[in-house]
Amino acid sequence: MKLVYSVTWRNRKRFLTRIGAAFVNNDGSLSVRLEALPVNGEMLIRDMTAGEQERRAKRPDGDDDAT
């Protein structure tokens, strides 16, 4: 699983807001689920870190789509 972020720039600093998830298909393509749209059209898709995976595993509600 990968995480999808909206990218915004302020004062030459990059800010990321998590807006969804992406899943790698068998053919290497991505399926993307967005819960919001980036206002400037810029998104970043990156691998989930080990810390994010641990937090996801500990969620009591078992909601796989929570961002």
C-alpha positions in Angstrom: 0.0 0.0 0.0 1.1 3.5 -0.7 -0.1 6.9 0.7 -1.3 9.8 -1.4 -0.7 13.3 -0.4 -1.7 16.7 -1.7 1.4 19.0 -2.1 1.2 22.7 -1.3 4.0 25.2 -1.1 4.3 28.1 1.3 7.4 30.3 1.8 9.5 27.8 -0.2 8.4 24.9 2.2 6.5 21.9 1.0 3.5 20.7 3.0 1.9 17.4 2.6 -1.7 16.6 3.4 -2.8 12.9 3.3 -5.7 12.6 1.0 -5.9 8.9 0.1 -4.2 5.6 -0.6 -2.8 3.7 -3.6 -2.5 0.0 -4.2 -0.2 -1.7 -6.6 -1.9 -4.1 -9.0 -0.5 -7.4 -10.3 0.6 -5.7 -13.5 2.5 -2.9 -11.6 -0.1 -0.2 -12.2 -1.7 1.7 -9.4 -5.3 1.9 -8.2 -5.9 5.2 -6.3 -8.6 6.0 -3.7 -8.9 9.7 -2.9 -10.9 11.1 -0.1 -10.1 14.7 -1.2 -8.8 16.4 -4.3 -5.7 18.6 -4.4 -6.7 22.2 -5.2 -3.6 22.8 -7.3 -3.5 19.3 -9.0 -0.2 18.3 -7.4 -0.1 14.9 -5.6 2.7 12.8 -4.2 2.4 9.0 -3.9 4.9 7.3 -1.6 5.4 4.0 0.1 3.9 3.6 3.6 6.7 3.9 6.2 7.2 1.2 8.9 5.8 3.6 11.6 2.7 4.2 9.5 2.2 0.4 9.0 2.5 -0.1 12.8 -0.1 2.6 13.5 -2.4 1.1 10.9 -2.1 -2.4 12.5 -2.9 -1.1 15.9 -6.2 0.7 14.9 -9.0 -0.8 17.0 -11.7 -0.1 14.3 -10.0 -2.2 11.6 -10.8 0.4 9.0 -8.3 -0.2 6.2 -9.3 3.0 4.4 -8.8 5.4 7.3 -6.3 8.2 6.4 
